[in-house]
Amino acid sequence: MTKLSFVIPVYNEEENLKILHEKIRKVIDEKLKFKCEIIFVDDGSSDNSLKILKELKNIDNEVVIISFEENRGQSAAMAAGFDYAQGELVVTLDADLQNDPDDIPMMLKYIPEYDVVCGIRSKRHDNFIRKISSKIGNAIRNWVTKDNIVDTGCSLKIYKTKYLKKIKMFKGMHRFLPTLLKLEGAKVYQVKVKHHPRKYGESKYGLGIASRAGKAFIDLLAVRWMISRHIDYKVKELIK
């Protein structure tokens, strides 16, 4: 059985894919040493990303490619990856090389005691606007949801697959997964991870701060509603 599934949304990342694959492959072969699959979800890329992914598939039979007909967004890409994942655990990370696959063995040490392990980007290599908007956004999210997730924007996370199967994904929900999974009984741990500057291309997900803030606020209200309406019960007796 596949132990671990990497789920990586890809949208116009042609310069980064071969380097990322090499980094992931090295971690699997040298530090994990168990069966893994690397699921790349091509989110309707208009560059050569899909062509490069097919080249990687030709040299690595553990690569899986899911290709969308059109761009559907990061939540949809993650949802597709979760749907097709065969592993007991799912690792999510970005395709832009800012997340470091070398952090994964360290994060796995907190499994199985915890069900979700979230990365906290240490020494972030983003511009000032992205840093401050992220800090404000995290503070507002935690205030509204009564949660304590430090860095919801860090894509590097590990999940027990059985918890991901319990929830339905909606647009924008990928940032709230740890909070939503807590409602399903998941234990969440947060740990500092490395963060690298982007060398190739530019950010595709999360552009347009004003527009994103409006959508994020609506998503936040939806999550708050889910929390307030969550059904939780314990059976005292069952008599048949």
KELOPA-257122 format. One record per residue: residue number from 1; residue in one letter; x, y, z of N, C-alpha, C in turn. Coordinates in steps of 0.001 Angstrom, whole numbers, plus 500000, padded with zeros to 6 digits. Example, Ala and Ser with C-alpha at 12.3 -4.5 7.8 and 13.67 -1.06 7.14 Angstrom:
num; residu; nx; ny; nz; cax; cay; caz; cx; cy; cz
1; A; 513190; 494310; 507800; 512300; 495500; 507800; 513200; 496700; 507800
2; S; 512850; 497750; 507080; 513670; 498940; 507140; 512900; 500030; 507870
***
This chain:
num; residu; nx; ny; nz; cax; cay; caz; cx; cy; cz
1; M; 500850; 498796; 500000; 500000; 500000; 500000; 500881; 501247; 500000
2; T; 500423; 502241; 499260; 501151; 503511; 499220; 501101; 504170; 500594
3; K; 502237; 504550; 501094; 502319; 505160; 502421; 501987; 506639; 502383
4; L; 502488; 507332; 501359; 502383; 508786; 501349; 502105; 509295; 499944
5; S; 501173; 510246; 499854; 500843; 510883; 498576; 501199; 512359; 498645
6; F; 502063; 512795; 497748; 502319; 514225; 497586; 501210; 514794; 496701
7; V; 500638; 515919; 497083; 499628; 516596; 496261; 500133; 518005; 495988
8; I; 500367; 518302; 494696; 501009; 519563; 494319; 500204; 520260; 493223
9; P; 499485; 521338; 493551; 498811; 522119; 492519; 499837; 522817; 491625
10; V; 499580; 522806; 490321; 500513; 523405; 489359; 499746; 524345; 488438
11; Y; 500181; 525588; 488389; 499597; 526534; 487433; 500717; 527399; 486868
12; N; 501124; 527079; 485652; 502187; 527817; 484947; 503489; 527883; 485756
13; E; 504040; 526724; 486038; 505276; 526625; 486817; 506354; 525855; 486048
14; E; 506434; 526060; 484747; 507314; 525257; 483904; 508781; 525292; 484338
15; E; 509255; 526421; 484875; 510670; 526526; 485246; 510999; 525728; 486509
16; N; 509992; 525447; 487325; 510242; 524874; 488643; 510031; 523364; 488744
17; L; 509320; 522778; 487806; 508827; 521413; 487990; 509925; 520354; 488042
18; K; 510901; 520438; 487148; 511969; 519433; 487156; 512807; 519529; 488427
19; I; 513059; 520755; 488870; 513835; 520948; 490099; 513057; 520413; 491294
20; L; 511755; 520718; 491351; 510925; 520242; 492453; 510866; 518723; 492475
21; H; 510668; 518117; 491318; 510611; 516661; 491253; 511908; 516044; 491759
22; E; 513022; 516614; 491355; 514325; 516104; 491794; 514471; 516197; 493315
23; K; 514018; 517301; 493896; 514096; 517477; 495346; 513207; 516472; 496077
24; I; 511992; 516291; 495577; 511074; 515330; 496201; 511608; 513910; 496070
25; R; 512107; 513581; 494878; 512642; 512237; 494624; 513800; 511928; 495566
26; K; 514644; 512926; 495804; 515800; 512737; 496688; 515341; 512450; 498110
27; V; 514328; 513173; 498587; 513815; 512949; 499937; 513202; 511558; 500050
28; I; 512438; 511157; 499044; 511824; 509828; 499067; 512882; 508734; 499106
29; D; 513859; 508821; 498219; 514849; 507761; 498071; 515843; 507700; 499228
30; E; 516204; 508863; 499780; 517263; 508891; 500787; 516749; 508939; 502222
31; K; 515544; 509488; 502432; 515106; 509692; 503814; 513789; 509001; 504161
32; L; 512924; 508800; 503190; 511646; 508169; 503495; 511708; 506655; 503273
33; K; 512183; 506257; 502105; 512438; 504847; 501799; 511194; 503968; 501965
34; F; 510038; 504516; 501609; 508828; 503703; 501511; 508033; 504176; 500304
35; K; 507018; 503427; 499933; 506293; 503700; 498694; 505533; 505014; 498772
36; C; 505764; 505859; 497789; 505095; 507160; 497707; 504553; 507357; 496295
37; E; 503647; 508289; 496156; 503214; 508751; 494843; 503296; 510271; 494839
38; I; 503623; 510832; 493686; 503764; 512279; 493549; 502675; 512756; 492593
39; I; 501622; 513315; 493148; 500473; 513741; 492338; 500612; 515212; 491987
40; F; 500805; 515486; 490709; 500813; 516858; 490212; 499437; 517149; 489612
41; V; 498794; 518213; 490067; 497488; 518594; 489522; 497679; 519836; 488666
42; D; 497654; 519651; 487351; 497829; 520770; 486430; 496514; 521537; 486325
43; D; 496507; 522733; 486884; 495291; 523533; 486995; 495094; 524409; 485755
44; G; 495023; 523748; 484587; 494775; 524481; 483345; 495909; 525378; 482925
45; S; 497152; 524941; 483117; 498311; 525768; 482759; 498316; 526100; 481268
46; S; 498783; 527328; 480952; 498868; 527754; 479554; 500311; 527731; 479045
47; D; 501256; 527361; 479898; 502655; 527272; 479470; 502993; 525798; 479197
48; N; 504242; 525416; 479354; 504662; 524041; 479068; 504629; 523123; 480289
49; S; 503922; 523509; 481325; 503899; 522708; 482550; 503430; 521280; 482306
50; L; 502334; 521100; 481575; 501809; 519754; 481343; 502792; 518915; 480540
51; K; 503421; 519505; 479542; 504414; 518798; 478741; 505563; 518311; 479619
52; I; 506026; 519158; 480515; 507127; 518788; 481404; 506686; 517701; 482377
53; L; 505467; 517795; 482886; 504960; 516765; 483793; 504921; 515399; 483104
54; K; 504546; 515387; 481834; 504521; 514124; 481094; 505928; 513576; 480903
55; E; 506899; 514452; 480732; 508291; 514014; 480644; 508752; 513387; 481961
56; L; 508319; 513982; 483077; 508667; 513434; 484390; 508009; 512071; 484597
57; K; 506788; 511940; 484119; 506081; 510661; 484227; 506822; 509566; 483467
58; N; 507439; 509910; 482359; 508167; 508930; 481549; 509396; 508378; 482255
59; I; 509935; 509144; 483210; 511140; 508677; 483913; 510847; 508251; 485351
60; D; 509616; 508467; 485821; 509271; 508133; 487200; 507842; 507613; 487247
61; N; 507691; 506311; 487444; 506346; 505730; 487423; 505545; 506032; 488689
62; E; 506165; 506701; 489671; 505419; 507110; 490854; 504811; 508504; 490692
63; V; 505039; 509121; 489548; 504399; 510404; 489235; 502989; 510140; 488713
64; V; 502028; 510883; 489228; 500636; 510832; 488766; 500266; 512236; 488307
65; I; 499622; 512342; 487152; 499238; 513649; 486613; 497721; 513741; 486517
66; I; 497174; 514768; 487105; 495763; 515110; 486930; 495741; 516443; 486200
67; S; 495136; 516483; 485028; 495156; 517699; 484216; 493731; 518226; 484026
68; F; 493478; 519454; 484480; 492167; 520079; 484329; 491990; 520622; 482911
69; E; 490756; 520676; 482459; 490447; 521279; 481168; 490673; 522786; 481190
70; E; 490461; 523402; 482358; 490622; 524840; 482498; 491020; 525171; 483922
71; N; 491492; 526380; 484146; 491927; 526802; 485469; 490742; 526863; 486429
72; R; 490859; 526134; 487542; 489759; 526075; 488500; 490151; 526537; 489895
73; G; 491428; 526838; 490124; 491835; 527380; 491413; 492491; 526355; 492323
74; Q; 493173; 526880; 493332; 493990; 526051; 494208; 493167; 525060; 495027
75; S; 492002; 525472; 495525; 491174; 524548; 496303; 490716; 523371; 495451
76; A; 490331; 523659; 494204; 489892; 522592; 493306; 491039; 521637; 493002
77; A; 492238; 522190; 492790; 493402; 521348; 492511; 493714; 520440; 493692
78; M; 493652; 520997; 494899; 493898; 520171; 496079; 492813; 519114; 496244
79; A; 491559; 519497; 496012; 490456; 518546; 496148; 490634; 517364; 495207
80; A; 491042; 517643; 493970; 491274; 516559; 493008; 492403; 515654; 493485
81; G; 493467; 516253; 493996; 494567; 515461; 494525; 494127; 514572; 495669
82; F; 493321; 515121; 496576; 492816; 514332; 497701; 491940; 513189; 497204
83; D; 491116; 513450; 496200; 490205; 512421; 495679; 490963; 511230; 495102
84; Y; 492087; 511493; 494451; 492823; 510426; 493769; 493972; 509852; 494608
85; A; 494254; 510460; 495757; 495378; 510005; 496574; 495149; 508596; 497098
86; Q; 496183; 507771; 497011; 496127; 506386; 497473; 496873; 506193; 498796
87; G; 497561; 507207; 499279; 498392; 507066; 500464; 497619; 507167; 501769
88; E; 498192; 506618; 502814; 497630; 506754; 504155; 497789; 508195; 504647
89; L; 498817; 508870; 504120; 499090; 510261; 504467; 499153; 511089; 503196
90; V; 498776; 512348; 503296; 498868; 513279; 502177; 499754; 514448; 502593
91; V; 500734; 514765; 501753; 501573; 515943; 501945; 501212; 516958; 500871
92; T; 500890; 518176; 501267; 500633; 519243; 500291; 501794; 520228; 500309
93; L; 502146; 520712; 499134; 503154; 521770; 499025; 502983; 522480; 497698
94; D; 503530; 523694; 497626; 503433; 524489; 496408; 504468; 524029; 495388
95; A; 504241; 524399; 494134; 505155; 524023; 493052; 506198; 525095; 492779
96; D; 506228; 526157; 493574; 507101; 527296; 493269; 508479; 527225; 493917
97; L; 508782; 526104; 494589; 510075; 525859; 495252; 510262; 526668; 496524
98; Q; 509240; 527366; 496981; 509383; 528101; 498235; 509238; 527175; 499439
99; N; 508413; 526144; 499329; 508379; 525083; 500335; 509558; 524155; 500106
100; D; 510074; 523563; 501174; 511252; 522695; 501067; 510870; 521252; 501404
101; P; 510905; 520346; 500421; 510583; 518943; 500687; 511459; 518313; 501767
102; D; 512634; 518888; 501984; 513548; 518331; 502981; 512995; 518463; 504408
103; D; 511967; 519288; 504608; 511338; 519418; 505928; 510389; 518260; 506237
104; I; 510007; 517500; 505224; 508960; 516494; 505403; 509338; 515394; 506394
105; P; 510546; 514812; 506338; 510889; 513782; 507339; 510762; 514284; 508774
106; M; 511158; 515526; 509023; 511024; 516107; 510357; 509557; 516214; 510752
107; M; 508696; 516646; 509817; 507273; 516790; 510102; 506611; 515446; 510368
108; L; 507072; 514411; 509678; 506489; 513074; 509837; 506717; 512501; 511230
109; K; 507678; 513023; 511953; 507943; 512536; 513307; 506767; 512788; 514244
110; Y; 505911; 513746; 513887; 504766; 514079; 514740; 503527; 513254; 514393
111; I; 503654; 512395; 513393; 502629; 511426; 513041; 503100; 510080; 513620
112; P; 502290; 509231; 514237; 500822; 509296; 514290; 500227; 510002; 515492
113; E; 501047; 510571; 516389; 500483; 511236; 517562; 499497; 512324; 517152
114; Y; 499821; 513033; 516060; 498937; 514072; 515545; 498392; 513663; 514182
115; D; 497247; 514224; 513832; 496571; 513867; 512582; 496844; 514861; 511464
116; V; 497224; 516071; 511829; 497578; 517115; 510872; 498827; 517821; 511396
117; V; 499813; 517995; 510530; 501015; 518744; 510902; 501136; 519917; 509935
118; C; 501110; 521128; 510476; 501124; 522349; 509666; 502484; 523032; 509736
119; G; 502981; 523467; 508610; 504208; 524241; 508589; 503958; 525697; 508934
120; I; 504917; 526291; 509623; 504924; 527731; 509877; 506162; 528281; 509176
121; R; 505981; 529133; 508188; 507112; 529632; 507416; 508035; 530490; 508275
122; S; 509266; 530024; 508448; 510257; 530741; 509232; 511091; 531624; 508308
123; K; 511299; 532868; 508700; 512081; 533810; 507892; 511535; 533887; 506469
124; R; 510301; 534321; 506346; 509618; 534343; 505054; 510330; 535214; 504034
125; H; 510435; 534696; 502826; 511061; 535431; 501727; 509981; 535931; 500764
126; D; 509102; 536772; 501280; 508069; 537428; 500480; 508208; 538931; 500663
127; N; 507558; 539691; 499781; 507643; 541139; 499930; 506832; 541609; 501138
128; F; 507035; 542867; 501516; 506433; 543400; 502741; 504910; 543329; 502696
129; I; 504321; 543637; 501547; 502856; 543651; 501441; 502283; 542258; 501692
130; R; 502911; 541234; 501098; 502428; 539871; 501301; 502585; 539443; 502753
131; K; 503689; 539837; 503375; 503922; 539467; 504774; 502891; 540104; 505699
132; I; 502672; 541403; 505544; 501770; 542098; 506453; 500319; 541689; 506214
133; S; 499940; 541482; 504944; 498567; 541050; 504664; 498318; 539649; 505216
134; S; 499355; 538799; 505150; 499239; 537453; 505703; 499083; 537498; 507216
135; K; 499875; 538356; 507881; 499814; 538458; 509340; 498449; 538961; 509786
136; I; 497932; 539975; 509104; 496618; 540512; 509449; 495537; 539466; 509181
137; G; 495642; 538799; 508014; 494655; 537787; 507662; 494607; 536649; 508664
138; N; 495772; 536176; 509089; 495819; 535090; 510073; 495205; 535519; 511398
139; A; 495498; 536757; 511817; 494964; 537252; 513086; 493436; 537326; 513043
140; I; 492899; 537829; 511926; 491436; 537945; 511799; 490793; 536565; 511751
141; R; 491388; 535655; 510983; 490847; 534292; 510906; 490770; 533652; 512291
142; N; 491855; 533743; 513036; 491880; 533108; 514350; 490913; 533767; 515327
143; W; 490736; 535092; 515194; 489783; 535789; 516052; 488351; 535328; 515775
144; V; 488006; 535204; 514508; 486648; 534810; 514133; 486393; 533330; 514403
145; T; 487377; 532478; 514091; 487172; 531031; 514234; 487520; 530515; 515628
146; K; 488092; 531375; 516478; 488532; 530978; 517820; 489598; 529891; 517740
147; D; 490443; 529978; 516733; 491480; 528970; 516523; 492848; 529600; 516735
148; N; 493904; 528788; 516577; 495257; 529297; 516827; 496235; 528878; 515728
149; I; 495739; 528733; 514484; 496617; 528349; 513380; 497478; 529554; 513002
150; V; 498784; 529404; 513155; 499701; 530537; 513015; 499854; 530994; 511568
151; D; 499950; 530038; 510638; 500270; 530392; 509250; 499396; 529579; 508300
152; T; 498171; 530042; 508080; 497256; 529294; 507205; 497721; 529295; 505754
153; G; 498556; 530291; 505384; 499003; 530400; 504003; 500138; 529463; 503637
154; C; 500712; 528785; 504620; 501791; 527840; 504317; 501187; 526551; 503777
155; S; 501515; 526206; 502538; 500927; 525023; 501912; 501544; 523720; 502389
156; L; 502732; 523790; 503002; 503403; 522570; 503431; 502717; 522015; 504673
157; K; 501927; 520976; 504469; 501169; 520342; 505541; 501115; 518830; 505295
158; I; 500938; 518089; 506376; 500747; 516641; 506286; 499407; 516308; 506935
159; Y; 498613; 515493; 506248; 497298; 515096; 506743; 497175; 513578; 506756
160; K; 496475; 513052; 507745; 496032; 511671; 507654; 494860; 511649; 506673
161; T; 494967; 510812; 505668; 493984; 510820; 504585; 492572; 510560; 505082
162; K; 492432; 509752; 506100; 491088; 509400; 506582; 490310; 510638; 507041
163; Y; 491025; 511671; 507482; 490332; 512896; 507891; 489933; 513736; 506680
164; L; 490787; 513753; 505663; 490445; 514505; 504458; 489195; 513944; 503794
165; K; 488988; 512625; 503921; 487824; 511991; 503297; 486519; 512352; 504010
166; K; 486623; 512955; 505199; 485423; 513259; 505971; 484771; 514586; 505586
167; I; 485490; 515413; 504846; 484957; 516745; 504550; 484835; 516952; 503045
168; K; 483958; 517878; 502682; 483796; 518262; 501278; 484499; 519598; 501071
169; M; 485271; 519667; 499999; 486011; 520893; 499705; 485139; 521906; 498959
170; F; 485322; 523163; 499279; 484699; 524265; 498557; 485796; 525257; 498179
171; K; 485499; 526170; 497280; 486479; 527179; 496887; 486959; 527961; 498103
172; G; 488270; 528122; 498216; 488843; 528886; 499317; 489022; 528106; 500605
173; M; 488526; 526863; 500652; 488549; 526117; 501903; 489908; 525516; 502241
174; H; 490841; 525489; 501263; 492132; 524865; 501555; 492870; 525580; 502683
175; R; 492634; 526868; 502843; 493302; 527621; 503911; 492713; 527320; 505288
176; F; 491532; 526735; 505333; 490868; 526473; 506609; 490865; 524990; 506973
177; L; 491577; 524177; 506216; 491518; 522734; 506448; 491869; 522322; 507879
178; P; 492960; 522825; 508473; 493245; 522404; 509853; 492095; 522715; 510811
179; T; 491490; 523903; 510674; 490371; 524275; 511539; 489173; 523362; 511317
180; L; 488853; 523084; 510059; 487711; 522217; 509753; 487957; 520784; 510203
181; L; 489193; 520324; 510071; 489499; 518952; 510471; 489474; 518798; 511988
182; K; 489738; 519870; 512718; 489594; 519814; 514177; 488160; 519488; 514565
183; L; 487205; 519983; 513776; 485798; 519676; 514052; 485523; 518181; 513914
184; E; 486338; 517508; 513108; 486177; 516062; 512904; 487012; 515261; 513890
185; G; 487602; 515945; 514864; 488363; 515248; 515895; 489851; 515158; 515655
186; A; 490360; 515787; 514609; 491784; 515709; 514295; 492616; 516524; 515289
187; K; 493755; 515967; 515667; 494716; 516680; 516506; 495737; 517360; 515597
188; V; 495954; 518653; 515800; 496792; 519458; 514903; 498053; 519924; 515632
189; Y; 499183; 519788; 514949; 500460; 520270; 515478; 501058; 521246; 514468
190; Q; 501743; 522281; 514973; 502360; 523288; 514111; 503863; 523340; 514374
191; V; 504648; 523410; 513301; 506100; 523379; 513436; 506738; 524318; 512414
192; K; 507829; 524942; 512781; 508512; 525855; 511872; 509183; 525083; 510740
193; V; 509061; 525633; 509515; 509691; 525031; 508338; 510429; 526120; 507559
194; K; 511266; 525676; 506659; 512032; 526634; 505842; 511145; 527273; 504778
195; H; 511557; 528449; 504335; 510849; 529149; 503267; 511880; 529816; 502371
196; H; 511812; 529536; 501076; 512821; 530032; 500144; 512238; 531129; 499242
197; P; 513070; 532032; 498782; 512595; 533041; 497822; 512253; 532389; 496491
198; R; 511276; 532949; 495808; 510919; 532435; 494482; 512000; 532853; 493489
199; K; 512540; 531873; 492749; 513593; 532150; 491767; 513043; 532289; 490353
200; Y; 512019; 531490; 490034; 511509; 531460; 488666; 510016; 531758; 488639
201; G; 509615; 532555; 487657; 508203; 532871; 487492; 507710; 533816; 488575
202; E; 506391; 533932; 488669; 505772; 534804; 489663; 504571; 534104; 490255
203; S; 504118; 534614; 491399; 502999; 533986; 492087; 501733; 534041; 491235
204; K; 501075; 532897; 491089; 499830; 532840; 490314; 498618; 532765; 491227
205; Y; 498751; 531987; 492302; 497663; 531905; 493272; 497818; 533037; 494270
206; G; 496705; 533704; 494581; 496750; 534729; 495610; 497089; 536111; 495106
207; L; 496999; 536359; 493796; 497242; 537700; 493273; 496007; 538573; 493494
208; G; 496218; 539875; 493607; 495089; 540787; 493786; 494629; 540818; 495226
209; I; 495328; 541553; 496078; 495085; 541520; 497516; 493671; 541988; 497862
210; A; 493210; 543086; 497251; 491880; 543612; 497573; 490790; 542605; 497216
211; S; 490884; 542040; 496013; 489898; 541051; 495575; 489950; 539813; 496451
212; R; 491172; 539378; 496776; 491335; 538179; 497584; 490784; 538400; 498993
213; A; 490978; 539592; 499533; 490503; 539899; 500884; 488980; 539786; 500966
214; G; 488300; 540284; 499930; 486846; 540201; 499915; 486357; 538770; 499887
215; K; 486960; 537973; 499016; 486579; 536557; 498936; 486921; 535821; 500222
216; A; 488091; 536145; 500795; 488524; 535486; 502022; 487574; 535787; 503171
217; F; 487043; 537010; 503200; 486111; 537377; 504267; 484826; 536565; 504157
218; I; 484335; 536390; 502933; 483135; 535571; 502727; 483409; 534123; 503144
219; D; 484587; 533610; 502757; 484967; 532254; 503155; 485019; 532139; 504674
220; L; 485561; 533157; 505312; 485686; 533152; 506770; 484321; 533091; 507442
221; L; 483366; 533854; 506918; 482011; 533812; 507468; 481401; 532425; 507293
222; A; 481683; 531792; 506146; 481163; 530444; 505899; 481735; 529449; 506902
223; V; 483034; 529558; 507157; 483674; 528653; 508110; 483137; 528887; 509517
224; R; 482961; 530165; 509875; 482397; 530469; 511186; 481011; 529861; 511331
225; W; 480225; 529922; 510261; 478884; 529310; 510289; 478991; 527806; 510482
226; M; 479926; 527162; 509772; 480111; 525713; 509923; 480463; 525347; 511360
227; I; 481355; 526151; 511957; 481762; 525879; 513336; 480570; 526009; 514282
228; S; 479772; 527073; 514099; 478645; 527320; 514999; 477527; 526295; 514825
229; R; 477446; 525654; 513647; 476376; 524697; 513372; 476875; 523240; 513366
230; H; 478115; 523058; 513774; 478680; 521707; 513764; 477918; 520800; 514740
231; I; 477563; 519601; 514266; 476853; 518624; 515096; 477864; 517751; 515810
232; D; 477745; 517710; 517121; 478667; 516920; 517931; 477867; 516233; 519028
233; Y; 477955; 514920; 519104; 477201; 514196; 520132; 477964; 512951; 520571
234; K; 477660; 512485; 521774; 478209; 511241; 522287; 477063; 510341; 522732
235; V; 477090; 509130; 522257; 476020; 508182; 522597; 476258; 507615; 523980
236; K; 475263; 507755; 524862; 475364; 507181; 526204; 475042; 505692; 526168
237; E; 473965; 505335; 525489; 473566; 503940; 525356; 472966; 503712; 523986
238; L; 473102; 502499; 523493; 472467; 502086; 522239; 471712; 500801; 522525
239; I; 470409; 500863; 522477; 469575; 499704; 522787; 468830; 499287; 521533
240; K; 469047; 498055; 521116; 468399; 497544; 519897; 467430; 496422; 520245
***
